Amino acid sequence: MRIIILGGTGFIGSALARLLVGQGHEVIVPSRRPEKVPAVLGSAVVGAPFDGSTGAGWAEFITADTALVNLAGENIAAGRWTQEVKARIRSSRLQAGAAVMDALALAQALPAVLVQASAVGYYGARGREPVDETAGPGDNFLAGVAVDWEASTLGAEALGVRRVVVRTSMVLGPGGALAKMLPPFRLGLGGPLGAGTQMVPFIHLDDEIGAMAFLLQTPGLCGAFNLAAPQAVDSRGFARALGRALGRPAFLPAPAFALKLLLGQMAEEVLLSGVNAVPARLLAAGYRFLHPDLAGALARALDIRPLEARPGAG
């Protein structure tokens, strides 16, 4: 299968590209600097021109057996949310969705499947009760962004394209959010965020990309899927598990007031709020997690060996 990945040079996209190449697929990554793509992802991955908001330069690669994966979007946890940052977070996602729809209009044939990225932030701030894909959206900034993000490619369904929406949780791997947590924890200065009772849905990078590959290659699957490990854990439990994995104490909480003072709304919505998102539809579809519990996911994430090209499906 030919698979086109928008956002293919990012943390998740690059790992997905390498997995799919290892499975024998043809992978194309639209980029503003297409000549750099093979150097970053390997010679087997082809770069295509991309202006960030249209299908010009890459729509021609779409055929009836092509899969599209839209992962493009500004990092939500890079720092304090100014009005400018919030605008970039939203617009980067909507522009990528517009580019997908423009590409579908330009293409000679419709693709077989579209995987549209989203996040468990769709559900807003929730308590400790499990939340599956039937739950409605929340009412904070991130929930609104996720709703609009998902809607940006909804028109593909009207065209007859099988569309899968992946609501991703915190992804654990060599990089990403975990890399930012490690320095204080390695010094023995880590601990829960705020009260530590907020739920922290997570998934290992192996399962993030394995689930995407599974959804891409399983006909009939469509709609929203929570990409989160089956184990539920709160911030206190996460800190304890990470400290244990590093052999360090992890009992020093980061006070909520300090986080809010430093990071404002970003701290409130990303660090101090949570949702117990469960992968109900993914499990029902037959996906088998490689790292279903936090201890195993952390052990793998802290291992320096390269990722294996395993689909994780059965």
N, C-alpha and C positions, 0 to 999 in steps of 0.2 A: 504493500500500500504506500502511496505517496502521502506524506503528512507535512502540512505547513504549520509552523508554530510562530505566532506573534508573541514577542517577549521571550524568544528562544535563547537569548544570551544571559538571561537572569538566573537567579539561584535555582528556581524550580525548572525553568525552561531548558537550561543547559543540561541538567541531569536527565530530563525527559528526552531530549534530543539524543543523548548518548545511549540511553536505554533502547530507544526505538531503532537506532542504527544497529545496535547489537542484536536486535531481533530480526534484522534483515530488511527493514523498511527504508524507503527513500525519504530523507528529511530535508525540508527547505525552510530557511529562516529569513523572513523579510527584515531588513535592517537599513538604517540610514547610512551605514558603512558596510555594504554587502561584501566588499573585498576582504574584510577582516574576519568574517564569520568562520571560514575554514580554519584559520589560525587559532581561533578561540575554541571551536568545538570539534575540530578534526577535519581532515580532508574529505571525509565522506559526506559532510553536511554542506549543502549548497546555500549561498547567500543570494538574496534577491533584493532589488531596490525597494525602499519603503519611505514614504514621506511623512508617515505618522498618522495620517487621517483619511487616506483613500486607498483604493486597490491598485492604483497605477504602478506598474512594474512587477507585480506579483500575481495579479488575478489570472494571468495567462497560464499559470501553472495548475490551475484548478481543473480537474477532470471528474468524471462520474465516480471514480473509485478513490478520490482524494478525501482526506480528513483534515479539517481545520481545527486548530487549538488556539484560543485567544487568551493569553495570559498577561497581556500588556497592561501596565498600570504603575503609577507612582507609589513608592514605598510609604506606607501609612505611619511607620514607627521610627522615622529618621530623626525626629525632634519635635519641638513645640509646634503646634498648629497655629500659624498666623492665618489671616484671611487669605493671603496669597497661597500658602501651602494647601489649605483646604480646597481652594479653587483648582490647584494643580492635581490634587488627588482625584477630584471628581472629573475634571476635563480630560485627564489622561486616559481614564477608563472609557468615557463616552466617545472620545475620538477613535480609540481602538475599535469599539463596537461599530462606529460609523464606517471605519475602513473595511471591516468585515462585510457589512451590508453593501458597500460600494463594490467590493470585489465580487460578490455574488451577482450583482447587476451586470458587471463587465464580463464575467466568465462565460465561456462557451457552453458549459454544462454545470449543473449544481453538484456540490460535493455530497459524499455519502453521509457524512456526519460532521457536526460542529460541537466542540467542547468549549463551553463558555465559563471562564473563571468567575468566581464570586468568593464570599467568605462567610464564616459563621457569625460575623458581625451583623449579618442580615437580621438575626433574631433580636438584636439589641441586648440590653442588660437583663439577665434572667437570674432566677434563684438556682437552687441545687437540683430541682426536678429535671429528669431527662427531657430533652427537646429533640424531636425527630423532624423530618422534612415536611410534615403536614402543618407545622406551626407557622403562624403569620409573622410578618416583619415587626421589628421594634420601631421606636420613634426617635432615636438619637441620630447624630450625624452619620456614623458609620452604617447604620441600618438604611438610611436614606440613600447613601452612596451605593450600597449593595443592591438595593431595589432598582435603582437607575442603571447600574452596571448590567444586571441580568436582563433588563428590558431593552438594552441597547442592541441586542441581536435577536430579540423575540420575533422579528419579522421573518427570520429564516424558517421558522416553523410553518408560517403561512405559505411559504414557497415549497413546502414538502420535505425540508431537510430535517433529518433526525438530530435533535439538539439536546445535549446533556449539559447541565449546570452543576459545577463542582464548587460546593461551599467549603472552603479550606479553613482549617484551624492552624494553630502555630505549628510550623514545620521544623522538626529537629533534624539537623544534619551538620556537615562540616561547613559552617557559615550561618547566615541567617540570624534569627533572634538569639539562638543559643550562643553564638560567638560574642554577643554583647553582654551576656550574663556571666560568662566564665571568669573574667578577671577578678571581680570581688569574691566569687565563690572559691577560687583557687587560693585566695589570701585568707580564707576563713571568715570573710566578712559578709557572706551571702545570707539570705533569709527570705521569708515571705514578704509579699508586697501588701502594705496596709494591714488590715485585720487578718488577711490570709485565708478568708473563707470563700472568696470568689472562685468559681470553677475555672479551670485552665484546660480547655480542650487542646489536644496535641495530636500530631501524627509524625511518624518518621518519614524522612525524604524518600526512602525505599518504597514505603506504602503510598505516599503521595503520587509518585510517578507510576508505581505499579497499578494503583487504582485507576489512574487516567488511561493507561494502556489497556487495562481490562475493559473499561467503559467504551473506549474507542473501538475495540475489536469484538464486542458482544452485541450482535444485532438485536434490535427490539428495546434496548435500554434507552430511556429518555427521561427528561425532567430533572429535578434537583436531587443531588446526592451530598450528604454530609461527609466530608473527608476528615474524619477524626478517629482516633484509636478507640476501641471498645471500652477501655478502662477509664473510669471517671476519677479525676483528681482535682483537689483545690490548690490554691497557691501555697498553703502551708505544706501540703503533701508533696508538691512539686519541688519546693526548696529542700525538703528533707531528702528526697530521692536524689537530687542533683548533688547535694553535699555528700551523701553516702557514696555515690559513684566516683566522686573526686577524692574521697577519704578526708574530707574537711568538715568542720562544724558548720551548721547552716541555721542558726537560731536568731540572727540579728535582723529584725524586721526593718523594712524601709518604710518610715512613717508616711501615711497617706497625705498629711498636710504638706510634707516636704516634696513629695512627688507632684502634688498639684501646684505648689509654688514654682517648681522647676519647669514642669511640662504642661501645666494647665489642662485644657480639655483632652488632650491626647492621653494624659495619665488617667483621667477619669474613665474614658471609654475603652482604652486598650489595656491598661495595667491594673486598674482597680475594679473593673466590672468584668463579669464573666457569664458564660452560658455552658450548660452541660449538654453540648451537642452530641448526639449519638448517631452512629452510622447505620441506621436501621435498614435503609434501602440497599446499601452496599452489601451488607451481610446477607440480606434476603436474596440478592442477585447471585450470591455464591462466591464473592471475593473472600480470600483467606489472607488475613493480615500476617505479614512477616514479623512484625513487632507489635503485638496487641497490648502489651503492658509498658508502663513507663520505665521500669528498670531495664528491660531489654532494649527499648528505644534509645535510652541514654547511653547504654553500653555500646551500642552500634554507632551512635552519633559521635562518641568520644574516641572511637577507633579510627586510626589514620589510614586504614586500608581503603583502596578505592571501592566505589559502589559496584556491586555485581549487577549484571544485566538479567534480572529475574522479573517476570511479569507478576508473580504473586497471585496468580489466578488458579483456580481449580474447579 
